[in-house]
Amino acid sequence: MVYALIQNGIVVNTVLAGVNDAKDPAYLWLDITSLTPEPGIGWTYDNGVFTAPVQIINNTPPISSIPFVVSTPTRTLNTNFSPSISWSTLCTYTILITCALSLNSGQSGTVELRSDTNPTPITPRARVSNTNSGILTSGLNITNSQEFTLSFLVPPGYNVLLVSSGNATITITGQSEVQLQF
């Protein structure tokens, strides 16, 4: 005979056992030999009725099967662009900000990635900055260069603007845009 072992109203196991076999009293043992469909692990049991678990169907493809296109476009600071009209695009830019500190003054620089549906985007999505400040003695100059990464998953049809500000030297040293085509 096939038995469903039930604990707290849930089938936790099914086993083959004879009528006279010893049965663990920690479980409710119910003969399910003649039931079609046969209840299994995860089914519920309440007032003499077995109910199959709800199956959640996930239509999301595994990440390894999502088609994508990688590009390395040439983007410039302070110029609007639209990565894709049709696909979400993971935009990643490496920004080099070089700040000097001299006897007279220091420098600072900021780059802000803005993205939205406006022709000239106004919504900040990511930001990096670098500053070199202090007091120096005569003849000493210090330069501080740092690279930063700005990333944002841009929805289809959104525009992007990399806004630079400050008196530092700012350049884009790396660019990658991955269109997720699903």
Beta strands, then each sheet from edge to edge (+ up, - down):
strand 1: 2-7
strand 2: 10-16
strand 3: 28-31
strand 4: 44-46
strand 5: 49-51
strand 6: 68-71
strand 7: 88-101
strand 8: 107-116
strand 9: 124-132
strand 10: 142-154
strand 11: 159-166
strand 12: 169-180
sheet 1: 2+ 1- 3+
sheet 2: 4+ 5-
sheet 3: 6+ 12- 7+ 10-
sheet 4: 9+ 8- 11+
end
